[in-house]
């Protein structure tokens, strides 16, 4: 609920040339995943509202917050360098949570070192 107006589109991974298709409108695509550090977080919205992405550890602690204040409907891409406060995070499971207005969606990220 709350993701009305989102559309799924295929996204081609630049490195592999493989199309990644979100499962449902608004689904988050992370690439590469698993990762050894840097990762791209992508999704598409038809809503004209600012968007934020939070990286969380398995305990729910916020590792990093990324924001996009544009109020336009478009593809959105966030980059995370695999760091928290300038220090690489340890290997493990993390989550990205996308927020737009009252809507939220999350996806798992696996970090390998």
N, C-alpha and C positions, 0 to 999 in steps of 0.2 A: 504494500500500500504506500502511496505517496510518490511513486515513480511514474505517474501518468505523464505522457508526453516524451518519454525516453524512447529512443530507437536503437536497435541493434544493427551494426554494420560490420562487415568483415574488415579486419585490419591485417595488413601484410607485414610480417616481421622482416625488417630490412636485412638482417643477417642471414636468415635461412630462406627467405622468400615464401614461407608457409603462411597461408591465411589463417588468422585466429578469429573465430566468430564467437562473440559473447552468447551465452546460453539464452538469456532473456533480455528484454530492453533494460538498459542501465547496468548490465553486468560488467564487472570490472575485468579487464585483461591486463595481466602482469607479464612482463617479458624482460629478461629471461627469468624463468622460475622453475627449478631452483636457481639461485644466483650466488656468486661469490662476492657480491658487494652491490654495485649499482644496478638499479632496476627501473623500468618505465611502468607507470600505472596509467592505463587509458580507459576511458569510457565516453559515451556519447550522450548528450542531453539536448532536448528540445525546449527546455525551460530556461528562462532568462533570469538567472539568479546566481550570485556568487557561490563558489564551491570550495570546500576545504577537504583535505585528506590528512588523516592522522595515521602515523605508524605506531602500533601498539605491541608490547611484548605479550607473552602468554599470560601474564598476571593482570593485563589490562592497563599497564602503565604507559603513558604517552612517551614515546621515544623521540618523535619528531612531528611537527605540524607543518603542512604545506598548504598554501592558499592560492586561489585564483579569484580575484575580485571582479573579473569581467562579468557584466550582466548581459551576456548574449548566449543564444542557443548554439552549441557547437560541439565538436570533438574536444575533449579535454585530455591533456597529458601532464602528468606530474613525474618528476624524476626524483629518486632517492638514492643517495650515494652510499647507503649502507652504514651511515655513521650516526652517532648520537653525541651531541656536544663536541663534534670534531674527532671523536674516537670511533674506530670501526666497532660495530656491535659484534658480540660473539656469535658463533654458529648457533642456529636454532630456528624455531618457528616464530614468525611475527605476523601481524595482521595489518592490512591497510583498511581504514574505514573512510568511505567517501560520505560527505554530508552536503546536502543541498536543501536549504530550507529545513523543513521537518523530516525530510527523507534521509535514510541512511542505508548504506550497503557496505558489506565487507568481503574481503578475500584474504586467503592465507598466502604468506610468502615464506619460502624456505631459504635460509641463508646458510651456505656452506663455506668453510674456510679451509 
